[in-house]
């Protein structure tokens, strides 16, 4: 009886191995490698700005910033700016001492931002362009001039103003992070 059980176990094992081998024998695998080449964003930031060497109160300095889309798809864009006034030493080098960006209730450097076509999100500090920029199109100007506040005091006479604009673009159907 013991030999019969062993014989049945061996036969079962041979059948299972034979069936598995048969399945493996009839399997076939093919691999297809597909490459997709993504379109690139071709964006140009048009900036026109001549840095004045002798900026004085009430002086208006032209400043142009536009976004041109040379891509073959629509994009959206946003702009953020940072500014700082820094005191200069007698040698003309920055001292690290910062001045206020405000004179009374006004900016020390008054920026003429196009708030008709660009909307400020006060939560994240970005100005968002109100429309998508079509392929081959461009935005309207974000800013067109900066004026040194006419009420500036002598505190600003030996200082340097820094206006840093950050521009971001993305495909129009994307979501800002």
HELIX and SHEET records of a PDB file:
HELIX    1   1 UNK A    2  UNK A   25  1                                  24    
HELIX    2   2 UNK A  154  UNK A  156  5                                   3    
SHEET    1   A 4 UNK A  43  UNK A  49  0                                        
SHEET    2   A 4 UNK A  60  UNK A  69 -1                                        
SHEET    3   A 4 UNK A 143  UNK A 148 -1                                        
SHEET    4   A 4 UNK A 109  UNK A 113 -1                                        
SHEET    1   B 4 UNK A  94  UNK A  99  0                                        
SHEET    2   B 4 UNK A  75  UNK A  88 -1                                        
SHEET    3   B 4 UNK A 127  UNK A 129 -1                                        
SHEET    4   B 4 UNK A 118  UNK A 120 -1                                        
SHEET    1   C 3 UNK A  94  UNK A  99  0                                        
SHEET    2   C 3 UNK A  75  UNK A  88 -1                                        
SHEET    3   C 3 UNK A 159  UNK A 171 -1                                        
SHEET    1   D 2 UNK A 102  UNK A 103  0                                        
SHEET    2   D 2 UNK A 106  UNK A 107 -1                                        
END                                                                             
